[in-house]
Amino acid sequence: MILAGRDLISINDFSNEEIEAVLNLADEMSSALEKGKRLDLCQGKELYTIFYEPSTRTRSSFETAMHRLGGTVVSHAEAQVTSAVAKGESIADTVRVLERYADVIVMRHPLDGSTRLAAEHSSVPVISGGDGAHEHPTQTLLDLYTIRKEKGAIRGKSVALCGDLRHGRTVHSLAIGLARFGAEIICIAPPDFELPDHIRDTLKAYRCKLTEYESLEGVVDEGSLVLHQAETSSRRGGARVGSGGQEGFMSFLLENLDVLYFTRLQRERLPTGEIGDAAEESYRINRQLLEKSRDDALIMHPLPRTGELAYEVDHDKRAAYFRQAGYGVPVRMALIALLLGAVERRISEGQKKKIPKPAKDVCGVRCPNGRCVTNAECYATAKFCQVNPQLLRCYYCDWLVQVA
């Protein structure tokens, strides 16, 4: 099995072995770039980036990656106002046109599941540059690459995800990727900004050790509230962290946490007035908090930042977020080269990730997620995967639906 011609919409579209193939090739790409070598692997190929939402790092690194592979780029920024979508053109019609111009398409769109819908109507590979509050799989590839490169491995590492975990698509993909590669996950988020249930259920399926806190200060202070702690499954409880059994876990966080991964509040996805002062203050890191972390901890952030990451942290050797952004070029070079068949990495059929097929004969059921693409594009038919006899999962946005 090779990766040529495939789409990447969710991190679960690739098996662990396929992800490792991308990361290993990224190492080769990075080494070649450092030596000043030309990599004309994609000469004569065209990359088309169409972004309906703002982007600095994702779009720029994809375009830089294609140029460094010897290919060409057509870039369509602010597509919501500069493309025919402003005249009412559908996602399906847009990609049917773009496939005539490009060999691979990178799309960012505000609707959850929109890039999956685009891929269904495209004959060339579609890569998600982020779809709504759903996923951002290529960010996860470079995040995993960063951890592996700077910490030597992913398995067994303790990673704290801090911030808006409900609306932040980067952490949705990353949490799944970390769980699949054997990391321990600690989530730190204000009330109502915790991981969505469908992500938590996915982590449970991977038997991930997961613990959730309300605030970063809460991890430091005795008496903080643990929202959820489990090896494989548990209901959110009201267990208090006191001087008993959780004291050792608090000490572990301060002294042994390998990675602190911060995200900003996703203001563009929140109703006006929903953000309170508590949410703003609950996961801000500064020099004082950093002093309580281990000396070789890694501070990561997908950027852009707002108030959650003090500028004084930038000069600390543990601050990896600008290096992290730089790794996006070799990682995306590797991904483009593999999807276009410019480089082959053979994966056995038995190791290929099996994508759940939509359940059949699910009539009259709509996705309850108001941001799901199936509730916005009139031709899009809702599809669901069967979780159990009473539970369906939206094929596009992964929201769960209870059925009688």
LUMKEKOL-142929 format. One record per atom (N, C-alpha, C, CB): residue in three letters; x, y, z. Coordinates in steps of 0.02 Angstrom, whole numbers, plus 50000, padded with zeros to 5 digits. Glycine has a CB too. Example, Ala and Ser with C-alpha at 12.3 -4.5 7.8 and 13.67 -1.06 7.14 Angstrom:
2
ALA506604971650390ALA506154977550390ALA506604983550390ALA505654977650452SER506424988850354SER506844994750357SER506455000250394SER507044997050286
This chain:
404
MET500424994150000MET500005000050000MET500445006250000MET499525000050061ILE500325010849955ILE500695017049952ILE500215022849965ILE501055017949884LEU500485028749978LEU500075034549997LEU499855038749937LEU500445038850045ALA500125037349878ALA499965041349819ALA499215041449806ALA500345038749758GLY498955047449794GLY498245048149777GLY497785048549836GLY498045042549734ARG498035047849897ARG497615047849956ARG497435055049977ARG497965044250014ASP496905055650016ASP496715061950049ASP496955061750121ASP495945063150045LEU497045067650151LEU497165068050223LEU496685073250252LEU497915069950239ILE496155070750283ILE495625074950311ILE495625074450387ILE494935072950283SER495735068550412SER495775067150484SER496445063750498SER495175062850509ILE496705064550557ILE497315061050575ILE497195053550574ILE497565063250645ASN496565051450582ASN496405044350579ASN496355041550508ASN495755043050615ASP496465045850458ASP496495043350389ASP497145039450377ASP496435049150340PHE497645040650419PHE498295037250412PHE498405032550471PHE498875042450407SER498695026850457SER498895022250510SER499515024950545SER499035015150482ASN499695022050601ASN500305024050636ASN500915023250591ASN500395020050700GLU500925017850553GLU501495016550509GLU501535021750453GLU501455009450479GLU500955023850429GLU500935028950376GLU501155035750404GLU500235029550346ILE500945037250465ILE501175043450497ILE501935043350506ILE500825044550565GLU502195037650528GLU502915037050537GLU503285037750471GLU503085030350570ALA502985035350417ALA503295036150351ALA503355043450333ALA502885032450297VAL502845047450349VAL502875054650336VAL503415057850378VAL502185058050350LEU503435056150443LEU503915059250488LEU504635057250470LEU503775057250560ASN504735051050450ASN505405048850431ASN505635052350368ASN505415041250420LEU505185053150319LEU505355056750258LEU505485064050273LEU504805055950206ALA505115066850321ALA505225073850341ALA505935074750368ALA504715076050394ASP506185069850405ASP506875070050429ASP507355070350370ASP507035063850473GLU507225066350318GLU507645066450259GLU507605073250223GLU507455060850211MET506995075850218MET506905082350187MET507275087850225MET506155084050182SER507215087750291SER507535092650333SER508295092450325SER507345091650406SER508565086450324SER509285085550316SER509525088250248SER509485078250323ALA509125086750196ALA509305089150129ALA509285096750126ALA508835086250076LEU508785099850157LEU508725107150157LEU509315110350194LEU508065109350189GLU509515107250250GLU510075109950289GLU510725109750249GLU510165106050354LYS510785104850204LYS511375104250162LYS511335108350098LYS511495096950146GLY510765111850089GLY510685116050030GLY510535112249967GLY511285120150020LYS510285106149972LYS510145102149913LYS509495104249880LYS510115094649931ARG509465103749815ARG508845104949778ARG508435098449776ARG508985107649705LEU507795099149787LEU507355093349787LEU506805094449736LEU507055092049858ASP506955093049674ASP506465094349620ASP506025088149609ASP506825096249555LEU505765085549664LEU505375079449660LEU504685080649629LEU505295076349729CYS504425086749634CYS503755088249611CYS503755093249553CYS503335090949668GLN504295093249515GLN504325097649457GLN503765095949409GLN505015097149422GLY503425101149386GLY502855100149340GLY502195098949375GLY503005094349296LYS502195098849442LYS501575097749481LYS501335104449510LYS501695092649538GLU500685104949519GLU500365111149543GLU499995109849608GLU499885113849489LEU500135114149657LEU499775114149720LEU499295120049720LEU500255114549781TYR498665118849739TYR498175124249744TYR497955124849816TYR497565122949697THR498075130649846THR497835131849914THR497235136449912THR498395134949958ILE496685134149941ILE496085138349945ILE495875138750018ILE495505135349900PHE495915144850045PHE495795145950116PHE495225150850126PHE496435148550151TYR494685148350158TYR494105152350173TYR494175155750241TYR493465148150171GLU494705154050278GLU494855157250342GLU495575159650341GLU494735152250401PRO495755164550383PRO496435167150384PRO496945161750402PRO496495172850433SER497545162550377SER498095157950392SER498765161350380SER498035151450350THR499235160250425THR499915162450413THR500355156350401THR500185166650472ARG500415152050453ARG500875146350451ARG500655140750403ARG500965143650520THR500035138750406THR499825132850367THR499885134250292THR499105130850384ARG499585139750270ARG499605141150198ARG500315142650175ARG499145147050181SER500675146750213SER501355148650193SER501825142650192SER501625153950239SER501765138250241SER502215132550243SER502055127550188SER502185129050311PHE501415126550172PHE501245122250116PHE501525125050051PHE500475121450110GLU501445131450041GLU501695134449978GLU502455134349975GLU501435141649972THR502785135750031THR503505135250034THR503735128150020THR503775137650102ALA503375123350050ALA503545116250040ALA503515114349966ALA503085111850081MET502985116449932MET502915114649862MET503455117949819MET502225116749836HIS503615124249834HIS504145127549797HIS504815124049807HIS504215134949818ARG504955121849868ARG505585118449881ARG505605111449852ARG505705118149956LEU505025108749833LEU505005102349797LEU505035103349722LEU504365098549815GLY505095109649700GLY505145110949629GLY504485111849593GLY505525105649596GLY503935111649631GLY503275112449600GLY503055119749598GLY502765108349637THR502445120849574THR502165127549571THR501545127949614THR502005129549498VAL501335134149629VAL500795135249677VAL500315140449650VAL501075137549745VAL499665139149657VAL499155144249649VAL498845145249718VAL498605142249594SER498825151449742SER498575152749810SER497945156949808SER499115156349851HIS497435154649843HIS496795158149845HIS496635159649919HIS496225154049811ALA496835165449943ALA496685167450011ALA496015171250012ALA497245171950039GLU495715171550072GLU495075175050082GLU494565172750031GLU495175182650077ALA494535166250020ALA494095163549968ALA493365164849981ALA494205156049962GLN493185166250044GLN492485167550059GLN492225173950026GLN492385168150134VAL492705178550008VAL492485184649975VAL492795185549905VAL492675190650018THR493345181949892THR493695182949828THR493555177349777THR494435183449839SER493205172149798SER493035166749752SER492285166849737SER493235159849781ALA492075162349694ALA491365162149675ALA490915159849731ALA491275157549616VAL491195157849788VAL490775156149845VAL490385162349867VAL491195153449904ALA490655168349855ALA490295174549871ALA489675175249828ALA490755180649860LYS489645171549773LYS489055171549729LYS488615165449742LYS489275171749656GLY488805161449792GLY488405155649809GLY488665149049785GLY487735156549784GLU489275148749759GLU489545142349733GLU489655137449791GLU490215143549695SER489485131149778SER489545125949829SER490265123449834SER489075120249813ILE490405119949888ILE491065116749897ILE491175111649842ILE491115113349966ALA490665107749826ALA490735102549775ALA490925105549708ALA490085098549769ASP490585110849688ASP490725113849623ASP491415117149622ASP490185119149605THR491615120049679THR492275123149683THR492825118049671THR492375126449751VAL492795112449705VAL493345107549698VAL493305104049630VAL493315102349754ARG492715103449601ARG492675100549533ARG493025104849482ARG491935099549514VAL493025111349495VAL493395115849451VAL494145115549466VAL493135123049459LEU494315115949530LEU495025116249550LEU495405110049530LEU495075117349624GLU495075104249529GLU495425098149510GLU495665098349437GLU494975092049520ARG495375102849398ARG495595103749328ARG496245107749324ARG495045107249287TYR496395111349379TYR496975115749378TYR497555113049419TYR496775122449404ALA497425108449465ALA497925106549515ALA498025099049519ALA497715109249583ASP498595097149547ASP498745090149561ASP498605088349633ASP499475088649545VAL498565093349676VAL498385092349747VAL498085098849772VAL499015090249790ILE497575098349815ILE497225104149841ILE497285104249917ILE496475104049819VAL497445110049945VAL497435111050017VAL496875116050032VAL498135113650044MET496405113950075MET495825118150089MET495755119450163MET495185114950061ARG495585125650181ARG495365127350249ARG494675130450242ARG495865132350284HIS494225128250286HIS493525130450281HIS493215130850351HIS493115125650235PRO492755135450364PRO492475136250431PRO491965130950452PRO492155142850436LEU491715126850405LEU491215121850423LEU491545115250442LEU490725120750365ASP491315112150496ASP491565105650517ASP491395100450463ASP491275103650586GLY491885096550444GLY491765091250394GLY491795093650323GLY491115088150407SER491935100050312SER491925102850244SER492465099750199SER492005110350246THR493045098450227THR493585095650185THR493445088450167THR494255096350220ARG493095084850210ARG492885077950193ARG492405078150134ARG492555074350254LEU491935082850136LEU491465083550080LEU491835085450016LEU490925088850097ALA492315089950022ALA492715091949963ALA493075085949933ALA493215097449982ALA493365081849975ALA493745076049951ALA493295071149913ALA494075072450009GLU492665070649934GLU492195066149900GLU492065068349828GLU491535065849939HIS492155074749814HIS491995077349747HIS492625078949706HIS491575083449753SER493205077049732SER493825078649697SER494175072249673SER494295082549743SER494455072549614SER494835066849586SER495575067449602SER494735066349510VAL495785073049631VAL496485073849653VAL496495074049729VAL496805080349622PRO497075072649760PRO497105072549833PRO496905079249864PRO497805070749856VAL496515078849917VAL496325084749956VAL496635084050026VAL495545085449961ILE496965089350047ILE497265089650114ILE496895094950154ILE498035091150111SER496685093150214SER496355097950257SER496865102550289SER495945094350311GLY496755109050280GLY497145114150316GLY496775116550377GLY497305119950270GLY496265112650399GLY495845114350456GLY495135115350434GLY496105120650491ASP494665111750465ASP493955112550448ASP493555114050511ASP493675106150413GLY493365120450517GLY492965122650574GLY493305121050640GLY492285119450572ALA492915118350687ALA493185116350752ALA493325108850753ALA492695118250808HIS493375105850694HIS493415098550689HIS494125096050698HIS493145096250623GLU494545096350645GLU495225093650648GLU495705097950608GLU495235086450623HIS496345096850622HIS496895100050585HIS497465094850581HIS497125106750620PRO497395089950537PRO497855084150539PRO498585085750522PRO497615078950492THR498715090550477THR499415091850460THR499765095650517THR499465095850395GLN499385099450556GLN499685102450616GLN499905096950664GLN499185107250650THR499495091750669THR499675086150712THR500295082550688THR499095081250718LEU500365081850622LEU500975078750596LEU501595082550618LEU500945078250520LEU501565089250612LEU502165093050631LEU502235093350707LEU502125100250602ASP501685092950745ASP501735092850817ASP502055086350841ASP501035093650849LEU501845080750812LEU502145074250829LEU502885074250809LEU501775068550794TYR503025077250752TYR503725077650729TYR504135081750778TYR503755080850658THR503855087350802THR504215091550851THR504375087750914THR503795097750867ILE503885084250942ILE503995080451003ILE504515074950992ILE503335077351029ARG504445071350937ARG504915065950923ARG505625068550914ARG504705062050861LYS505685074150878LYS506345076950863LYS506685079850925LYS506285082250809GLU506285083250967GLU506575086851023GLU506585082851088GLU506205093251034LYS506135077751093LYS506125073651153LYS506355066451139LYS505435073651183GLY506485064851076GLY506745058251060GLY506225052851047GLY507185056051113ALA505615053851072ALA505085048851064ALA504425052051083ALA505225042451106ILE503875048751066ILE503205050851086ILE502935046251140ILE502725050951025ARG503035039751131ARG502775034851178ARG503055036151248ARG502955027751156GLY502605035951297GLY502795036851366GLY502875044051389GLY503425033251378LYS502825048851343LYS502885055851362LYS502225058351392LYS503085060151300SER502295062951439SER501715066151471SER501615072951439SER501815066751548VAL501025073951409VAL500885080051371VAL500265083351401VAL500785078451295ALA500335089651421ALA499765093551445ALA499495097851388ALA499965097951505LEU498855097251374LEU498505101351324LEU498125106751363LEU498025097051279CYS498295113051350CYS498045118551391CYS497665123651348CYS498615121951429GLY497065125551369GLY496715130851335GLY496015128951313GLY497105132951275ASP495815131651256ASP495145130351229ASP495165123651192ASP494915136151181LEU495005118351227LEU495045111651198LEU494395109551164LEU495225106751252ARG493875113251175ARG493225111651143ARG493195114051071ARG492645114551183HIS493435120251059HIS493365123250993HIS494015123250953HIS493125130351000GLY494565121050983GLY495215121150950GLY495345114850910GLY495765122051001ARG495335115350844ARG495405109450802ARG496095106250806ARG495255111250730THR496605110450822THR497285107650825THR497335102350879THR497795113150838VAL497045103650938VAL497105098950993VAL496665092850983VAL496935102351059HIS496135093350943HIS495725087450930HIS496125082150892HIS495095089450889SER496455084350839SER496875079550802SER497475077350843SER497115082750736LEU497775082050880LEU498375080350917LEU498225075450973LEU498685086650946ALA497675076351009ALA497515071751063ALA497455064651037ALA496855073851097ILE497135063850979ILE497065057250950ILE497755054450930ILE496605057450888GLY498165058650899GLY498825056450878GLY499255054450938GLY499175061850839LEU499235058350991LEU499625056751051LEU499395050251082LEU499565062351102ALA498735049251085ALA498475043051114ALA498695036951073ALA497705043251117ARG498675037651007ARG498865031950965ARG499595030250971ARG498705033550893PHE500015035250986PHE500735033950993PHE500955033051065PHE501115039650962GLY500465032051110GLY500635029951178GLY500845035351226GLY501165025051174ALA500645041551215ALA500795046851263ALA500255047151316ALA500845053751227GLU500425049951373GLU499935051351426GLU499695058551417GLU500235050251497ILE499045059751423ILE498765066351409ILE498465069351472ILE498235065951354ILE498645075551487ILE498355079451540ILE498015085451508ILE498895081651594CYS497375086251518CYS497005091851488CYS496865097151541CYS496335089451456ILE497005103451523ILE496895109051569ILE496485114251532ILE497585112051595ALA495845114851551ALA495395119351515ALA494875122151563ALA495055115551457PRO494635128251550PRO494105131151591PRO493455127151583PRO493995138551572PRO492995127651629PRO492335124551620PRO492015126751554PRO491875126251679ASP491705122151519ASP491385123251454ASP491875123751396ASP490965129551456PHE492515122851411PHE493025122951358PHE493405116251356PHE493515128751367GLU493125111151388GLU493465104651392GLU493425101051325GLU493155100351447LEU493785095451320LEU493755091451260LEU493035089351244LEU494205085151267PRO492845089351180PRO492185086751161PRO492125079351179PRO492055087751086ASP491515077151190ASP491405070251210ASP491655065251157ASP490665069051222HIS491585066951093HIS491795062051042HIS492555061151041HIS491545064250973ILE492925066351060ILE493655065651064ILE493825061551126ILE493995072651067ARG493495062951181ARG493615059051242ARG493455051651231ARG493195061751300ASP492915050251196ASP492745043251181ASP493265039851138ASP492055042851148THR493545043751090THR494065040951047THR494695039451088THR494235045850990LEU494875043851134LEU495455042551177LEU495345036351220LEU495605048651221LYS494735035551244LYS494565029651283LYS494655023251242LYS493845030051309ALA494465023651178ALA494535017751134ALA495265015951125ALA494215019151066TYR495715020851128TYR496425019551122TYR496755018051190TYR496775025351089ARG496345017451242ARG496585015851309ARG497105020951333ARG496885008851310CYS496965027151319CYS497425032551337CYS497325034451410CYS497315038651292LYS497875035551446LYS497825038251514LYS497685045651509LYS498475036851555LEU497115047751535LEU496875054651527LEU496675057451595LEU496275054951478THR496905063551609THR496705067251669THR496535074351649THR497255067151724GLU495995077151678GLU495785083951660GLU495745088451721GLU495115083651625TYR495995094551713TYR495975099751764TYR495625105951737TYR496695101451789GLU495385110151784GLU495045116251764GLU495515121951748GLU494575118451819SER496115122051778SER496565127551766SER497285125551777SER496395133451811LEU497735129351748LEU498445128051756LEU498655129351828LEU498855132351708GLU498395134751857GLU498545136151927GLU498275130651971GLU498245142951948GLY497715127651948GLY497415122251987GLY497875116251992GLY496765120251957VAL498265115051941VAL498745109551942VAL499285110951995VAL499065108551873VAL499465117352001VAL499995119352047VAL499745119552119VAL500275126152027ASP499125122052129ASP498865123052197ASP498525116852224ASP498385128952198GLU498635115452286GLU498265110052319GLU497535112052323GLU498555108552390GLY497095107052320GLY496385108352324GLY496055109652258GLY496275114152368SER496415108852202SER496105109952137SER495645104152119SER496635110952082LEU495215105252071LEU494705100452053LEU494925096151993LEU494055103952037VAL494905089652002VAL495015085151946VAL494345083751914VAL495365078551969LEU494285085451850LEU493655084251815LEU493595077051793LEU493595088851756HIS494155074051774HIS494115067451743HIS494795064151746HIS493865067851669GLN494825058151773GLN495455054451774GLN495305047251760GLN495825055351841ALA495645044351710ALA495485037451692ALA496055034351653ALA494845037151652GLU496095027751658GLU496535024051614GLU496175022551549GLU496765017451648THR495555020251554THR495195018551494THR494495021751492THR495135011051486SER494165022351549SER493495025351548SER493305027551618SER492975020351520SER492895032751621SER492645035451684SER492155040951669SER493225037951730ARG491715042251714ARG491285048151708ARG491615053951743ARG490575046751737ARG491485060051719ARG491765065851752ARG491505066251823ARG491605072351713GLY491945067051870GLY491745067051939GLY491905073551974GLY492075061551976GLY491795073552039GLY491925079452078GLY492475078152129GLY491295081752113ALA492915073452115ALA493455071852162ALA493915077752171ALA493855065752137ARG494065079252234ARG494485084952248ARG495205082752257ARG494255088552309VAL495665086952231VAL496375085752242VAL496555088552310VAL496815088952185GLY496745084252354GLY496935086552421GLY497635084152437GLY496445084052473SER497755083052500SER498415080952522SER498495073452517SER498555083352592GLY497985070052489GLY498005062752485GLY498325060252422GLY497325060052490GLY497955055752387GLY498235052252330GLY498425056552272GLY497765047252308GLN498125062452263GLN498265066652205GLN498885070952214GLN497675070952190GLU499145071252276GLU499725075552288GLU500315073252246GLU499915075552362GLY500395066552242GLY500945063952202GLY500855065452128GLY500995056452211PHE500235065552105PHE500115067152035PHE500275074452021PHE499385065552016MET500095078852068MET500265085952060MET501015086852056MET499975090052118SER501375083452100SER502105083852099SER502385081252033SER502405079952157PHE502075075952008PHE502285073151943PHE502225078351888PHE501875066851926LEU501665082051887LEU501555087051836LEU502095092451838LEU500875090251844LEU502255094651898LEU502735100051904LEU503445097951886LEU502725102851974GLU503615091851905GLU504305089751899GLU504455085351838GLU504505086051960ASN503935082251810ASN504065077251758ASN503675078151693ASN503915070651785LEU503275083451687LEU502895084551626LEU503375085751568LEU502405090351634ASP503285082151514ASP503745082751457ASP503555088551410ASP503745076351417VAL502905089651400VAL502685094651351VAL502095098551379VAL502495091351284LEU502125105151374LEU501545109551387LEU501335112351319LEU501725115251438TYR500735110551298TYR500485112651232TYR499905117551243TYR500255106451188PHE500015123751223PHE499515129051234PHE499135130651171PHE499855135251261THR498495132551179THR498095135051124THR497725141351147THR497595129651099ARG497535145451099ARG497165151651115ARG496415150251120ARG497305157151062LEU496045154851149LEU495315154651145LEU495105155751073LEU494995159951193GLN494675151451048GLN494445151950978GLN493855156850975GLN494235144950951ARG494015163250980ARG493495168450984ARG493025168350924ARG493815175250991GLU493275166650866GLU492865166850806GLU492325161450806GLU493305165950745ARG492365156650852ARG491865151350856ARG491425151950917ARG492205144550855LEU491475157550953LEU491105158451015LEU490605164151009LEU491585159651073PRO490005163251036PRO489525168751037PRO489795174551079PRO488845166351066THR489615180651060THR489835186551096THR489635186051170THR489545192951064GLY490105187551214GLY489965187451285GLY490065180851319GLY489285189651296GLU490225175651281GLU490305169051311GLU490965168351348GLU490255163651258ILE491465172451331ILE492115172051362ILE492125176251425ILE492665174351313GLY492265173051481GLY492315176751543GLY493035177651565GLY491935173151598ASP493125181651618ASP493795182951643ASP494125176551667ASP493775188051700ALA493735172051696ALA494015165751721ALA494325161751665ALA493485161551757ALA493985161651608ALA494255158051550ALA494895161251525ALA493735157651495GLU494905167851527GLU495495171451503GLU496105170051547GLU495355178851501GLU495995169451613GLU496555168951659GLU496745161751676GLU496385172651723SER496365156951654SER496445150151680SER497025146351652SER495825146351669TYR497305148551597TYR497845144551568TYR498395148851539TYR497575139851515ARG498555154251573ARG499085158651550ARG499755156451580ARG498925166051569ILE500265156051539ILE500925154051564ILE501395160051560ILE501205148051524ASN501765161051614ASN502255166351617ASN502895163451648ASN501995172451658ARG503365167751662ARG504015165451687ARG503935162051755ARG504495171351693GLN503485164651797GLN503405161751864GLN503165154451860GLN502915165951904LEU502665153151817LEU502425146351810LEU502955141951777LEU501775146151770LEU503315144751729LEU503815140951694LEU504365138551741LEU504115145051637GLU504505142651792GLU505025140851840GLU504845134551880GLU505155146651888LYS504205132851882LYS503985126951919LYS503995120751876LYS503285128051946SER504155121451812SER504175115751766SER504895112951763SER503935117851695ARG504945106851738ARG505605103851734ARG506035107451682ARG505545096351715ASP506685106751690ASP507155110751650ASP507135109051576ASP507845109751676ASP506945102951559ASP506945100951489ASP506235100151461ASP507325094451481ALA505745103151495ALA505055102951468ALA505025106751403ALA504545105851520LEU504555104851361LEU504465107951295LEU503825112251297LEU504425102651238ILE503875118551279ILE503295122951276ILE503105123651202ILE503435130051309MET502505121451185MET502275121551115MET501625125551109MET502165114351089HIS501515128051049HIS500905131951034HIS500835132050958HIS500945139351064PRO500225130650931PRO500145130750858PRO500145137750829PRO499495127350840LEU500065142850873LEU500045149850853LEU499455151150805LEU500705151850820PRO499175157150803PRO499405163150838PRO499225162950912PRO499105169350806ARG499585166750952ARG499445167351023ARG499075173851036ARG500095166951064THR498735174051092THR498425180251115THR498725181751184THR497625179751118GLY498345180651237GLY498625182251303GLY498855176351343GLY498115185851343GLU498795170251315GLU498935164251354GLU499685162651359GLU498575158451324LEU500095165951320LEU500805164351318LEU501205170851321LEU500985160251253ALA501515172251378ALA501865178551388ALA502485178951343ALA502075179451461TYR502625184851317TYR503205185751273TYR503865184451309TYR503205192751245GLU503855185151375GLU504465183951413GLU504685176551410GLU504365185951485VAL504205172151392VAL504375165051386VAL504785163651323VAL503725160851385ASP504745168051273ASP505065166751209ASP505805165351214ASP504955172651163HIS506145168451262HIS506865167951268HIS507095161951308HIS507145174151298ASP506615158251335ASP506775152151373ASP506945146551324ASP506195150151419LYS507435142551340LYS507645137051295LYS507095131951285LYS508255133651323ARG506615131751331ARG506065126951326ARG505525129151276ARG505755125851394ALA505525135451257ALA505035138051210ALA505175135251140ALA505035145851209ALA504745130851116ALA504875127451052ALA504405129550997ALA504815120051061TYR503955134451009TYR503415135650962TYR503645138550895TYR502915140150992PHE504175142450894PHE504415144850829PHE504805139450792PHE504855151150839ARG505165135250828ARG505475129450796ARG504935124850770ARG505945125650846GLN504415123950810GLN503835119850790GLN503535122250725GLN503305119950846ALA503435128750718ALA503165131550656ALA503635130150597ALA503045139150662GLY504285130550609GLY504765129250556GLY504755122150532GLY505445130950579TYR504615117450576TYR504585110350556TYR504005109050507TYR504505105950618GLY503545113750503GLY502985112750456GLY503205112150384GLY502505118450462VAL503765115150365VAL503995114750296VAL504225107750277VAL504555119750284PRO504715104750312PRO504915097950293PRO504355092750301PRO505505095750333VAL503935093550351VAL503385088850361VAL502895089250302VAL503015090150427ARG502725095350281ARG502255096050226ARG502575094450159ARG501965103050225MET503225095450153MET503585093050094MET503515085450088MET504335095050096ALA503625082050144ALA503575074750144ALA502865072450126ALA503775071950213LEU502365075750154LEU501675073850141LEU501495074850067LEU501195077850185ILE501675080650040ILE501525082049969ILE501865076949924ILE501745089149950ALA502505075649937ALA502885070949895ALA502575063949897ALA503615070649918LEU502335061849954LEU502035055149961LEU501355054849927LEU501965053250035LEU500935059949936LEU500275059849906LEU500295060449831LEU499845065449935LEU500815063849805LEU500885064449732LEU501285058749702LEU501225071049716GLY501515054149743GLY501885048349717GLY502585049949696GLY501515045349659ALA502845055849715ALA503535057649698ALA504025053549738ALA503655065149710VAL503815051249797VAL504205046649838VAL503735041149861VAL504525050349900GLU503965035049861GLU503555029449883GLU503815026549949GLU503525023949829ARG503355025349994ARG503505021650055ARG502975016350061ARG503525026450119ARG503175010150053ARG502685004750052ARG502505002550122ARG502964998750012ILE501845002150134ILE501564999850197ILE501164993550183ILE501115005450231SER501244988550225SER500884982250212SER500134983350219SER501114976750262GLU499744979350183GLU499014979950184GLU498744978950255GLU498694974750137GLY499064974550292GLY498834973150360GLY498914978950407GLY499184967250388GLN499374983650390GLN499494989350434GLN499094995450414GLN500234990950433LYS498744995150357LYS498375000950333LYS497805002650381LYS498104999650262LYS497715009050394LYS497175011350437LYS496505010150403LYS497255018750456LYS496045006950437LYS495385005650409LYS494915011350428LYS495104998850433ILE494655014850378ILE494205020450390ILE493495017750399ILE494235025650331PRO493145019650453PRO492465017250463PRO492015019150404PRO492175020050528LYS491615014450382LYS491155015750327LYS490505018550355LYS491025009350286PRO490185023150319PRO489535025750342PRO489025020150349PRO489285031150295ALA488615020550401ALA488085015550410ALA487565016350355ALA487765016350480LYS487255010950337LYS486755011050284LYS486055012050313LYS486785004550242ASP485615014550272ASP484905015050289ASP484775019050352ASP484615008050297VAL485125024550361VAL484985029150416VAL484575034850386VAL485645031750451CYS483925034250391CYS483475039050358CYS483195044050408CYS482905035350322GLY483145050250386GLY482825055350426GLY483235057950484GLY482195052750453VAL483875056050489VAL484295058350543VAL484755063850518VAL484715052450573ARG484775069350555ARG485215074950538ARG485745075550592ARG484815081550530CYS486315078050573CYS486845079250622CYS486635084950668CYS487525080850587PRO486705084150734PRO486495089450781PRO486995095250785PRO486395086450849ASN487565094550753ASN488075099850754ASN487875105250705ASN488775097050738GLY487695111150729GLY487495116650685GLY488035118950638GLY487265122450726ARG488665117250653ARG489225119250610ARG489405113750560ARG489825120950652CYS489055108150561CYS489215102650515CYS489045104750443CYS488835096250534VAL489475102750397VAL489395104550327VAL488735101850299VAL489975101950286THR488485096350325THR487865093450299THR487255097650315THR487775086350326ASN487325102250363ASN486775106750380ASN486825113450343ASN486765108050454ALA487335114050300ALA487435120350264ALA487425119550188ALA488085123450285GLU487665113850163GLU487685112550091GLU487085108250073GLU488365109150070CYS486625110950033CYS485975107750023CYS486015100849991CYS485545112149981TYR486535099449951TYR486605093149915TYR486945087849959TYR487005094149852ALA487225089850017ALA487605085350059ALA487125080950100ALA488085089250106THR487185074550094THR486765069850130THR487115067750195THR486605063650087ALA486745068250250ALA487035066250314ALA487205058750312ALA486555067750372LYS487805057050337LYS488025050150341LYS488285048850411LYS488565048550287PHE488195042750434PHE488395041150502PHE488725034350505PHE487795041250548CYS489185033650551CYS489495027250566CYS489165024450630CYS490275027850574GLN489055017950631GLN488725014850688GLN489235013750744GLN488395008150668VAL489115016850802VAL489535015750861VAL489265009850901VAL489575022050905ASN488615010050914ASN488255004450944ASN487525005150922ASN488325004351023PRO487085000450940PRO486395000850915PRO486035007450931PRO485994995250944GLN486245010950984GLN485905017251002GLN486315023450987GLN485745017051076LEU486905022650957LEU487345028350948LEU487655028450879LEU487885028451001LEU487605034250846LEU487905035350781LEU488435040850786LEU487365037150728ARG488925040650741ARG489435045750736ARG489395048950667ARG490135042850751CYS489345055550664CYS489315058950599CYS489945057450559CYS489225066550608TYR489865055350498TYR490425053550455TYR490865059650438TYR490175050350391TYR490575065550440TYR490925071550420TYR491255075250479TYR490455076250384CYS490875076250533CYS491135080350588CYS491255076550653CYS490655085950602ASP491065070050655ASP491185065650713ASP490725066850772ASP491885066250735TRP490235071250767TRP489775072050822TRP489365065750833TRP489305078150810LEU489195064550896LEU488815058650913LEU488065060050914LEU489025055950981VAL487675055150891VAL486945055950885VAL486615049950919VAL486725056550811GLN486195051150968GLN485815045851000GLN485205044250957GLN485605047951072VAL485085037850947VAL484495035750909VAL484085030850950VAL484695032550841ALA483455030550935ALA483015025950973ALA483165018750957ALA482275027550959
